[in-house]
Amino acid sequence: MSGIDETFERLERARRVRQVLWLAFLGSVLAVTYWGLGFIEFEFGLIVDRYPGFIEFLLSFFPPNFVNFTVYTQNEGITGLAAIPASFGDGGAHIVESLQSPRLSLVKASLVTVLLGFLGTVLGFPLALVFGVLGSERVTPFPFNFIFRGTMSAIRAIPAIVWIFLYIPIGPPSQVTAVLAIATDSIGNLGRLFTDELEEIDEGPIEAIRSTGASRSQTIGFGMLSQVSRSYIAWTLYILEINTRIAISLGVVGAGGLGLMIRNSQDLLYYGQTAAGVIMVFVVVLSIELLSTRIRARLRPSEHEDTGFLDRLRDFFDARKWLGLGVPRDRK
């Protein structure tokens, strides 16, 4: 019994030590938070005093005004939600006209935003694949693989919104430099995901390919990349979702698309039109996510069981998902 008692006492001491460590960690977080709020001169009283004005400001965004939905609604002065069904008249001719017109509309801005994210992902994919593969110790021996890992880490350290300004020698913030910024950002983010995925593959297929006398490139292609091809596609689609959101952010600094329209409406104090732009952002991002999720579900049947529109909409308002509760760790 003495041995059992000693084991229980040891486990109890370990439990108490963990509790003390967690309490110390929580206390440290609270202390740093308190100090940080004071350092940035954050005042709760000021927020409370200005809260009524903030609510009034939010109410000025309603109802949304979709007058800029298409060139047709702009010319005819069709405002509010009525602009949406009016734009789909004549068999969609108004939509086509807006896409071809040099004038900016919500329809054209949405297409520009999607294209910026798509083109940036496509252009960044080849280098992300090269760096991601060469960054793996299975392909490039240590420490030479850290040349590629370090490059990807350096790229990830700089946000895309900073990259667009680093490309100013090529041109001012525009759709071209936005694509370059997104592509550069994709190299770091997507390449790192590729490297991590390659580190977790099974050794069996690799040894089987080597035993046939395959060359180094054949071993990498058929023994390694064949195991992660579906995962690579899934990760690329995931980065496409992120890049679409990045494209919206870059639009605010002049890259075009929905971000530019929202900023212009905000600057002109057209808050109803600003709200319409925000709604279009929600529609575009959710549509890309739904499409990406459906494709990933086909690639990985065991994942993403709830992928319908209503399920996604319900998850959007699920507090547990926002807090990271009840979400599988390997969900991508």
VMD Tcl script that draws the C-alpha trace (Angstrom):
set ca {
  {0.00 0.00 0.00}
  {2.92 2.33 0.68}
  {3.93 2.21 -2.97}
  {0.39 3.06 -4.10}
  {0.19 5.88 -1.55}
  {3.47 7.30 -2.78}
  {2.20 7.20 -6.37}
  {-1.00 9.01 -5.41}
  {0.97 11.62 -3.47}
  {3.29 12.15 -6.44}
  {0.34 12.57 -8.80}
  {-1.34 14.94 -6.35}
  {1.83 17.06 -6.09}
  {2.10 17.14 -9.89}
  {-1.55 18.24 -10.12}
  {-0.99 21.02 -7.60}
  {2.13 22.18 -9.43}
  {0.17 22.35 -12.69}
  {-2.57 24.33 -10.97}
  {-0.04 26.78 -9.56}
  {1.62 27.14 -12.96}
  {-1.72 27.76 -14.68}
  {-2.67 30.35 -12.05}
  {0.72 32.02 -12.47}
  {0.28 32.03 -16.24}
  {-3.22 33.48 -15.97}
  {-1.99 36.12 -13.53}
  {0.83 37.04 -15.91}
  {-1.60 37.40 -18.82}
  {-3.89 39.64 -16.78}
  {-0.96 41.72 -15.54}
  {0.44 42.22 -19.04}
  {-3.04 43.04 -20.34}
  {-3.55 45.64 -17.63}
  {-0.13 47.16 -18.30}
  {-0.68 47.07 -22.08}
  {-4.02 48.88 -21.86}
  {-2.37 51.60 -19.86}
  {0.59 51.76 -22.22}
  {-1.65 52.41 -25.25}
  {-3.75 54.83 -23.16}
  {-6.90 52.75 -23.42}
  {-9.72 54.38 -21.42}
  {-12.94 52.48 -20.74}
  {-14.62 55.67 -19.58}
  {-14.02 57.34 -22.93}
  {-15.59 54.39 -24.76}
  {-18.64 54.46 -22.49}
  {-19.05 58.21 -23.02}
  {-18.89 57.83 -26.79}
  {-21.01 54.67 -26.94}
  {-24.29 56.46 -27.83}
  {-22.57 58.27 -30.70}
  {-21.10 54.98 -31.91}
  {-24.55 53.37 -31.99}
  {-25.90 56.34 -33.89}
  {-23.05 56.00 -36.35}
  {-23.83 52.31 -36.92}
  {-27.50 53.07 -37.52}
  {-26.50 55.46 -40.31}
  {-25.42 52.43 -42.37}
  {-29.02 51.22 -42.63}
  {-30.76 50.62 -44.88}
  {-28.02 49.50 -47.31}
  {-28.05 51.32 -50.63}
  {-27.17 49.16 -53.65}
  {-27.38 52.02 -56.15}
  {-23.85 51.13 -57.34}
  {-24.66 47.45 -57.83}
  {-24.45 47.81 -61.64}
  {-23.96 50.59 -64.17}
  {-27.66 50.26 -65.02}
  {-28.78 51.04 -61.44}
  {-26.39 53.99 -61.36}
  {-27.79 55.45 -64.57}
  {-31.42 54.84 -63.61}
  {-30.99 55.95 -60.01}
  {-32.42 52.71 -58.61}
  {-31.57 52.66 -54.92}
  {-31.90 50.32 -51.94}
  {-32.44 46.60 -52.26}
  {-34.55 47.16 -55.39}
  {-31.30 47.63 -57.33}
  {-30.43 43.94 -57.01}
  {-33.42 42.35 -58.81}
  {-33.43 45.23 -61.32}
  {-29.83 44.40 -62.25}
  {-30.75 40.84 -63.23}
  {-33.36 41.95 -65.77}
  {-33.03 41.41 -69.51}
  {-31.42 38.02 -69.01}
  {-28.44 39.40 -67.10}
  {-27.51 41.95 -69.76}
  {-27.02 44.64 -67.09}
  {-24.52 42.43 -65.27}
  {-22.51 41.85 -68.45}
  {-22.63 45.56 -69.23}
  {-21.20 46.39 -65.79}
  {-18.37 43.89 -66.16}
  {-17.39 45.40 -69.51}
  {-17.80 49.03 -68.47}
  {-14.80 51.10 -67.26}
  {-17.05 52.48 -64.51}
  {-16.76 50.84 -61.12}
  {-19.73 48.93 -59.75}
  {-20.23 46.40 -56.95}
  {-20.54 43.58 -59.48}
  {-17.28 44.50 -61.21}
  {-15.52 45.20 -57.91}
  {-16.52 41.75 -56.65}
  {-15.05 40.12 -59.75}
  {-11.84 42.14 -59.38}
  {-11.51 41.05 -55.75}
  {-11.95 37.37 -56.62}
  {-9.47 37.67 -59.50}
  {-6.84 39.33 -57.30}
  {-7.03 36.48 -54.80}
  {-7.10 33.81 -57.52}
  {-4.23 35.22 -59.59}
  {-2.09 35.80 -56.53}
  {-2.61 32.20 -55.45}
  {-1.85 30.79 -58.92}
  {1.31 32.89 -59.39}
  {2.58 32.10 -55.90}
  {1.89 28.36 -56.09}
  {4.95 27.27 -58.19}
  {7.53 28.91 -55.90}
  {5.56 27.82 -52.83}
  {5.78 24.23 -54.10}
  {9.52 24.49 -54.79}
  {10.34 26.14 -51.46}
  {7.95 23.87 -49.60}
  {9.49 20.69 -50.98}
  {13.10 21.84 -50.66}
  {12.41 23.08 -47.13}
  {11.69 19.55 -45.96}
  {14.54 17.62 -44.37}
  {13.35 14.54 -46.26}
  {14.40 16.25 -49.49}
  {17.16 18.68 -48.53}
  {19.57 17.57 -45.77}
  {19.98 19.61 -42.61}
  {21.04 22.44 -42.31}
  {20.65 23.38 -46.01}
  {16.87 22.97 -45.83}
  {16.79 25.93 -43.45}
  {17.82 28.19 -46.32}
  {14.38 27.62 -47.80}
  {12.62 27.53 -44.43}
  {14.27 30.80 -43.47}
  {13.22 32.40 -46.75}
  {9.61 31.37 -46.20}
  {9.74 32.62 -42.60}
  {11.08 35.99 -43.79}
  {8.27 36.26 -46.34}
  {5.64 35.37 -43.73}
  {7.02 37.99 -41.36}
  {5.90 40.75 -43.76}
  {2.11 41.09 -44.27}
  {0.72 41.41 -47.78}
  {-0.40 44.96 -47.07}
  {3.28 45.85 -46.53}
  {4.45 43.90 -49.59}
  {2.24 46.04 -51.83}
  {4.18 49.12 -50.71}
  {7.52 47.34 -51.15}
  {6.54 46.87 -54.80}
  {6.17 50.65 -55.29}
  {9.29 50.74 -57.58}
  {7.22 48.63 -60.00}
  {4.22 50.91 -59.64}
  {1.92 52.57 -57.09}
  {-0.62 50.43 -55.20}
  {-2.77 48.97 -57.94}
  {-4.26 45.70 -59.11}
  {-0.90 44.61 -60.55}
  {1.09 45.22 -57.37}
  {-1.74 43.68 -55.34}
  {-1.40 40.43 -57.29}
  {2.38 40.49 -56.72}
  {1.89 41.13 -53.00}
  {-0.61 38.29 -52.64}
  {1.63 35.95 -54.67}
  {4.62 36.77 -52.46}
  {2.58 36.25 -49.30}
  {1.35 32.92 -50.69}
  {4.91 31.68 -51.16}
  {5.60 31.98 -47.44}
  {2.27 30.76 -46.11}
  {1.55 28.00 -48.61}
  {5.17 26.86 -48.78}
  {5.32 26.36 -45.02}
  {2.13 24.27 -45.11}
  {3.63 22.16 -47.88}
  {6.80 21.59 -45.84}
  {4.92 20.56 -42.71}
  {2.71 18.18 -44.70}
  {5.75 16.56 -46.33}
  {7.38 15.96 -42.94}
  {4.48 13.72 -41.84}
  {4.39 11.25 -44.73}
  {5.03 7.52 -44.34}
  {8.49 6.14 -45.02}
  {7.20 2.88 -46.51}
  {6.30 4.11 -50.03}
  {9.58 6.04 -50.20}
  {11.63 2.92 -49.45}
  {9.56 0.94 -51.96}
  {10.32 3.46 -54.73}
  {14.02 3.52 -53.83}
  {14.21 -0.27 -53.92}
  {13.24 -0.19 -57.60}
  {16.35 1.85 -58.42}
  {14.41 5.08 -58.94}
  {16.32 8.34 -59.25}
  {16.19 11.10 -56.67}
  {13.59 13.09 -58.60}
  {11.46 9.98 -59.15}
  {11.61 9.17 -55.44}
  {10.45 12.67 -54.57}
  {7.72 12.66 -57.19}
  {6.29 9.16 -56.81}
  {7.31 8.33 -53.23}
  {6.72 11.64 -51.48}
  {4.55 14.04 -53.45}
  {2.11 11.30 -54.41}
  {1.26 10.92 -50.72}
  {0.49 14.60 -50.20}
  {-1.06 15.60 -53.54}
  {-4.60 15.82 -52.15}
  {-3.43 17.64 -49.05}
  {-1.55 20.13 -51.21}
  {-4.68 20.86 -53.23}
  {-6.72 21.26 -50.03}
  {-4.18 23.66 -48.53}
  {-4.04 25.66 -51.77}
  {-7.82 26.09 -51.69}
  {-7.57 27.15 -48.06}
  {-4.97 29.80 -48.94}
  {-7.24 30.95 -51.78}
  {-9.90 31.75 -49.18}
  {-7.38 33.76 -47.18}
  {-6.06 35.54 -50.28}
  {-9.58 36.66 -51.20}
  {-9.86 38.35 -47.81}
  {-6.39 39.86 -48.28}
  {-7.47 41.25 -51.67}
  {-10.28 43.12 -49.94}
  {-7.82 44.63 -47.46}
  {-5.43 45.66 -50.24}
  {-8.31 47.36 -52.03}
  {-8.54 49.84 -49.15}
  {-5.02 51.11 -49.96}
  {-5.76 51.52 -53.66}
  {-5.62 48.05 -55.19}
  {-9.20 48.23 -56.46}
  {-12.10 45.90 -55.90}
  {-14.56 45.95 -53.03}
  {-12.08 47.44 -50.58}
  {-11.65 50.53 -52.77}
  {-15.41 51.00 -53.19}
  {-15.97 50.72 -49.44}
  {-13.24 53.25 -48.72}
  {-14.54 55.71 -51.32}
  {-18.10 55.46 -50.01}
  {-16.85 55.93 -46.47}
  {-14.79 58.99 -47.44}
  {-17.83 60.54 -49.14}
  {-20.00 59.77 -46.08}
  {-22.29 57.57 -48.18}
  {-22.83 55.12 -45.35}
  {-25.71 53.27 -47.03}
  {-23.44 52.49 -49.98}
  {-20.67 51.49 -47.54}
  {-23.05 48.98 -45.94}
  {-23.87 47.57 -49.39}
  {-20.14 47.07 -50.02}
  {-19.72 45.27 -46.68}
  {-22.64 42.98 -47.55}
  {-20.99 42.16 -50.89}
  {-17.78 41.31 -49.00}
  {-19.77 38.84 -46.91}
  {-21.34 37.31 -50.02}
  {-18.02 36.98 -51.90}
  {-16.06 35.54 -48.96}
  {-18.81 33.09 -48.02}
  {-19.20 31.95 -51.64}
  {-15.47 31.29 -52.01}
  {-15.41 29.44 -48.70}
  {-18.40 27.29 -49.64}
  {-16.88 26.35 -53.00}
  {-13.49 25.65 -51.46}
  {-15.01 23.58 -48.67}
  {-17.03 21.47 -51.07}
  {-13.94 20.67 -53.15}
  {-11.92 19.82 -50.03}
  {-14.77 17.60 -48.86}
  {-14.47 15.64 -52.12}
  {-10.73 15.31 -51.62}
  {-11.10 14.26 -48.00}
  {-14.47 12.52 -47.55}
  {-13.90 12.07 -43.80}
  {-13.85 15.84 -43.27}
  {-16.34 18.68 -43.64}
  {-19.53 16.69 -43.22}
  {-21.63 19.84 -42.68}
  {-20.90 21.85 -45.79}
  {-24.32 23.09 -46.85}
  {-25.17 26.78 -47.02}
  {-27.48 26.67 -44.01}
  {-24.86 24.75 -42.03}
  {-22.21 27.33 -42.89}
  {-24.54 30.19 -42.04}
  {-25.41 28.54 -38.74}
  {-21.71 28.01 -37.95}
  {-21.05 31.69 -38.65}
  {-23.26 32.60 -35.67}
  {-22.05 29.71 -33.48}
  {-20.18 31.19 -30.51}
  {-18.39 27.87 -29.90}
  {-16.77 28.02 -33.33}
  {-15.57 31.60 -32.69}
  {-14.05 30.45 -29.38}
  {-12.47 27.38 -31.01}
  {-14.56 24.92 -29.01}
  {-15.74 21.66 -30.50}
  {-13.72 22.10 -33.70}
  {-11.46 19.15 -34.68}
  {-7.79 20.10 -34.63}
  {-7.10 18.61 -38.03}
  {-9.98 20.44 -39.68}
  {-8.65 22.51 -42.58}
}
mol new
graphics top color blue
foreach p $ca { graphics top sphere $p radius 0.5 }
foreach p [lrange $ca 0 end-1] q [lrange $ca 1 end] { graphics top cylinder $p $q radius 0.2 }
display resetview
